[in-house]
Amino acid sequence: MRRSEAGSVTMVAFVYALVYLPIALVVLTSFNEATITTLPIRAYSLKWYEALLSNTRTLAALRVSIELGLLASAAATVLGLCAALAVTRHQFRGRRAFLALMTLPMVAPGIVLGVSLLIFIRTLGLKTGFAALLMGHTLLALPYCTFIIVASLARFDRNLEDAARGLGAGEWTVLRRVILPGISSGLLGAMLFGFTISIGEFVVSFFLTSAGITTLPIRIYSIVKVGITPEINAVSTLILAATLLLTIAALRLTWSQNK
Amino acid sequence: MLLPPLLTLAVLFVLPILLTAAYSLWSVDNDYQLVREPGFTQYRIVLTDPLYRSTLFNSAAMAFFTTVVCAVIAVPLAWALARSFSPRMRLLLIVGLILPGWISVLIRTYSMNLVIGESGLLNWLLLASGLVASPLRILFTKPAVVLGLVYIYLPYMLVPIYAAIERIEPAVLEAAENLGASPLRRFRRVVIPLILPGIVAGCIITFIPALGEYLVPNLLGGLQGVMYGNLIATAFQSYNWPLGSALSVVLLVAIAVVLFAFSRLADLSRSLLAE
């Protein structure tokens, strides 16, 4: 190994250590028998995970987060598919403007999106809660889903579509029997990414939750504000594991189509 | 096909922002009842009150430091990744660095607490080794906020810079080497100019969300490290929606100015480097 390579390896290892250290502490201290969330750990135990199972408020928040994640990612994937088909298969005036508009929710600060949606909901005379959260999460996931599906469609062989049309298939048949099966892994990947965005989202949910309907990150926040507990580290560890698995699955799906 | 997503964006994004702009022109009376008489009262408050002005300035400074620290870490890191590992290993390593970016920002932010908090890992190590007599107070300061922001936004900076480095033709570097340029000189005179668009892109997508950040200063900043996003939240929580709306509009305008300035800067630097 050359000297410069040793330096590179050291640098990468150092950044890796820094990036994973805080997360590792969350995981590690969730298994701490004692109530303190710091090292050293004298005895390991699963008691905080057991405590979690009987914490009805946290479980209720988990349920909301999962339902919200499924619905928002499904909605964003369907809307993203429409947007992606429009921009990849049709030339129309304002195409670039549409794509720019699509990127704006990714760039705008979450807090502005949160308060403006709150104003919107109240102006309509509606209450905050599940429907409001669903609107917010769909908006947040939409750009990501759209761009993943755009990439997927761009890689899809257009000749297959033309062949189907040449054989007399109508547009709807081409979409349903040729395009959708061809980009199915991209669609599933988009939905998984949408789900991870929804399940981890904080600041927009912060303004759209109601007293009865709370997402898991908001529930964790309300506890962490008072003090970090091993039980909350146990919740976070479960979310961490789920997010990492889902993201890896989504990455594999969106890449597998590459080959 | 275009209609459903376009309508979604119009109704859930454009319309709410316009409503926010409308609210920013109204005001509330002493009983926090909305007074629908257009005027610039809220903007006068936002732009003249020293608290709002200094917080906006402070937030910009913290977001700027965050951007600089992220760039200083990401450029050599991306270079090390691209130069010293096999393509397969490289891909795994870069994914490993981006992966935490998908974990809930809330969990990542409060996990910093376990490292720099009063009874966190850092203080435990320092106390155990006898380097300090009492725990250091790092949490609830401005540096703690910048540290947290760097932790959250490093992947944002890394991705465009790494992508730019991947696109460099190896032949260009070989040519510089054959012409006798030292590694450092090659890096400064060949690599940096080539990846400059990537660095600019990374700076933009790091600075903008960092400027409007709410959660990180809320959990790590305490009273010292208040950022502009906290003021918006406070205004809404205290039922002064017109004030909060005006603060939001000012933030959006500030972001638009930054985007414009960066794009001009990119043009400027490109034209200078082409000399």
Interface residues (C-beta under 8 A of the other chain):
Chain A: S4 E5 G7 S8 V9 M11 V12 V15 Y16 V19 Y20 L21 P22 I23 L25 V26 T29 I36 T37 T38 L39 P40 V78 L79 G80 C82 A83 L85 A86 R89 H90 F92 F98 L101 M102 L104 P105 V107 A108 P109 G110 I111 V112 L113 V115 S116 L117 L118 I119 F120 T123 M135 G136 T138 L139 L142 T146 T196 I199 G200 E201 F202 V203 F206 F207 P217 I220 Y221 V224 K225 I228 S236 I239 L240 T243 L244 T247 I248 L251
Chain B: M1 L2 L3 P4 P5 L6 T8 L9 L12 F13 V14 L15 P16 I17 L19 T20 Y23 I73 P76 L77 A80 L81 R83 S84 F85 L93 V95 G96 L97 L99 P100 W102 I103 S104 V105 L106 I107 R108 Y110 S111 M112 N113 L114 V115 S119 G120 L121 W124 Y151 L154 P183 I205 I208 P209 L211 G212 E213 Y214 L215 L219 G229 I232 A233 F236 W241 G244 S245 S248 L251 L252 I255
